[in-house]
């Protein structure tokens, strides 16, 4: 098995420089770090985690938290893609990830207690209910943290431009001639759901379009069944919309199923726009027009913010908003 001495010999750098590169010190140049990491991969070098922990006083683990009461977690394609990107980035810097729960061996513990029990260096919180007290307790602690899709002035946050996504969706439908546009909402408890709703309502107001109360239907927690049930309600109205903007692709797929069962053609009878651009969106028939979130970039930025906090031993408060884009496919058409 290769040692740190072998890496130093192969690259021509000192053992100190190699060690600093492996521990992500900021005084090592990117070219130097790249050459060392390439040698590490080529030679199959694995630093001893116990020795590393004793040297750096870090556990080299990062906790991942999903707020279970939303019922989404890793089952949602968007969040699983974000975590996959995040995992790839932090593993490249020597970290392992572990999932943290409120339940340890049948005993209820807070997220913060579990994080401290595990000795993690930091946490990433995803899919968050912004009203969850235990989540806020963890975010407000001194433990380095980064949050995906939740506003916070204390922790570093990374989120898509949910508001602008709604603007793009509504304007797209407006340009196709639609004036009766309904919205299947995400959960009001979520930051993303609230921001997408705000963007929808403000854009409809700017375009001087009415939004009847029964044109706003909650699709539960961004679920397939929630979208299915919401679309059934909308399509059962006496005065139906000609287009529906759905706050998540999972819900949009459920909405399309409801239309099929009710013999309502998409997009001939109803246009549908989703949000996320999950993998299956381009494979369904008709292919789903949607708002694309850059899951790779969200994971990359989240890892950068968290690792910087861990290395600087200071709590961050940075917010990074990731741009979104409209992906036009076959589920919308002009009227």
Rosetta blueprint (number, residue, H / E / L):
1 X L
2 X L
3 X L
4 X H
5 X H
6 X H
7 X H
8 X H
9 X H
10 X H
11 X H
12 X L
13 X L
14 X L
15 X H
16 X H
17 X H
18 X H
19 X H
20 X H
21 X H
22 X H
23 X L
24 X L
25 X L
26 X L
27 X L
28 X L
29 X L
30 X H
31 X H
32 X H
33 X H
34 X H
35 X H
36 X H
37 X H
38 X H
39 X H
40 X H
41 X H
42 X H
43 X H
44 X L
45 X L
46 X L
47 X L
48 X L
49 X H
50 X H
51 X H
52 X H
53 X H
54 X H
55 X H
56 X H
57 X L
58 X L
59 X L
60 X L
61 X E
62 X E
63 X E
64 X E
65 X E
66 X E
67 X L
68 X H
69 X H
70 X H
71 X L
72 X L
73 X H
74 X H
75 X H
76 X L
77 X H
78 X H
79 X H
80 X H
81 X H
82 X H
83 X H
84 X H
85 X H
86 X H
87 X H
88 X H
89 X H
90 X H
91 X H
92 X L
93 X L
94 X L
95 X L
96 X E
97 X E
98 X E
99 X E
100 X E
101 X L
102 X L
103 X E
104 X E
105 X L
106 X L
107 X E
108 X E
109 X L
110 X L
111 X H
112 X H
113 X H
114 X H
115 X H
116 X H
117 X H
118 X H
119 X L
120 X L
121 X L
122 X E
123 X E
124 X E
125 X E
126 X E
127 X L
128 X L
129 X E
130 X L
131 X L
132 X L
133 X H
134 X H
135 X H
136 X H
137 X H
138 X H
139 X H
140 X H
141 X L
142 X L
143 X L
144 X E
145 X E
146 X E
147 X E
148 X E
149 X L
150 X L
151 X L
152 X L
153 X L
154 X L
155 X L
156 X E
157 X E
158 X E
159 X E
160 X E
161 X L
162 X H
163 X H
164 X H
165 X H
166 X H
167 X H
168 X H
169 X H
170 X H
171 X H
172 X H
173 X H
174 X H
175 X H
176 X L
177 X L
178 X L
179 X L
180 X L
181 X E
182 X E
183 X E
184 X E
185 X E
186 X L
187 X L
188 X L
189 X L
190 X E
191 X H
192 X H
193 X H
194 X H
195 X H
196 X H
197 X H
198 X H
199 X H
200 X H
201 X H
202 X H
203 X H
204 X H
205 X H
206 X H
207 X L
208 X L
209 X L
210 X L
211 X L
212 X L
213 X H
214 X H
215 X H
216 X E
217 X E
218 X E
219 X L
220 X L
221 X L
222 X L
223 X L
224 X H
225 X H
226 X H
227 X H
228 X H
229 X H
230 X H
231 X H
232 X H
233 X H
234 X H
235 X H
236 X L
237 X L
238 X L
239 X L
240 X L
241 X L
242 X L
243 X E
244 X E
245 X E
246 X E
247 X L
248 X L
249 X H
250 X H
251 X H
252 X H
253 X H
254 X H
255 X H
256 X H
257 X H
258 X H
259 X H
260 X H
261 X H
262 X L
263 X L
264 X L
265 X L
266 X L
267 X L
268 X L
269 X L
270 X L
271 X E
272 X E
273 X E
274 X E
275 X E
276 X E
277 X L
278 X L
279 X H
280 X H
281 X H
282 X H
283 X L
284 X L
285 X L
286 X L
287 X L
288 X L
289 X E
290 X E
291 X E
292 X E
293 X L
294 X L
295 X H
296 X H
297 X H
298 X H
299 X H
300 X H
301 X H
302 X H
303 X H
304 X H
305 X H
306 X H
307 X H
308 X H
309 X H
310 X H
311 X H
312 X H
313 X L
314 X L
315 X L
316 X L
317 X L
318 X L
319 X E
320 X E
321 X E
322 X E
323 X L
324 X L
325 X E
326 X E
327 X E
328 X L
329 X L
330 X L
331 X L
332 X L
333 X L
334 X L
335 X L
